[in-house]
Amino acid sequence: MKKLKVLLAMVLALAICLAFCACAKTTEQPQSDDISGEENSAQPTALGDPEKKAILVVSFGTSYNETRAVTIEAIENAITAEFTDFDVRRAFTSQIIIDKLASRDGLEIDNVAQALERLISEGYGTLVVQPTHIMNGYEYDEMLENIEPYKDSFVNLAVGQPLLSSDDDYTAVAEMLAAETAEYDADNSAVVFMGHGTEHAANSSYAQLQQKLLDLGYDNYVIGTVEAAPSLEDVMEKCEELGVSKVVLLPFMIVAGDHANNDMAGDEEGSWKTEFKAAGYEVECVLRGVGEYEAAQKLFVEHTREVVESLG
């Protein structure tokens, strides 16, 4: 009888062990499926109709309404007129300007992410993003970062180049600047363009453009920047070397906004105008953004065309 009880106890223990092992196997299997299963490794699919096409024109932006109308809007209008089978939309990269326009004027403008989400929700499958930036600097890089999360949400997506990209661009821009300012080109004058400047490697674009102007024979054209090199001191030194008595100051920026009105043409101490006047120069300020130049608008159209044609 005692042996029988021991035998029954051993059988019961064996049954419990078998049941435990079976249970453990059942609970572990789904964990393996979660890691390597086909459902979780699937890539997101593109959205929208590829025949529904848009061009998103991306600008830094400006809170100066008058200059926006003749620069950013003029570029957008030129692109709209050229690519009639695309819907043209706007986005700004400066959230500060977006917020200011909303609170001051009730003007609602999307940032890049908002514009992309809107296009996705409206079913666009083909998108060209064309920046109106001068160069491939921080603003351009940030734009690309904002686009990255949405790249799989369009059937076709391509990004255009800023104003200064190829050597042909530098030649075209140098000739444009000279043509647009021919009336100021005199023996006793220097035509000085004020760019923004950046710590980004793209700041070398200013030196490249200066060299292109010199190569084309525009010796009294000088390029400087507000926040980098060439500095105002560099520009004034160059003007002294030229031996001129007058400087004509113009912005080398898409719009004639805060920097043009204050840092360049302002009456406050430290502006380019007041510094040149203090040094004994006759000074003339021209508040005209590069975006106003028809040749610049055409260059942006050509950069857009390159991208559109790349889509096939």
Order of alpha helices (4+ residues) and beta strands (2+ residues): alpha-alpha-beta-alpha-alpha-beta-alpha-alpha-beta-alpha-beta-alpha-beta-alpha-beta-alpha-beta-alpha-beta-alpha
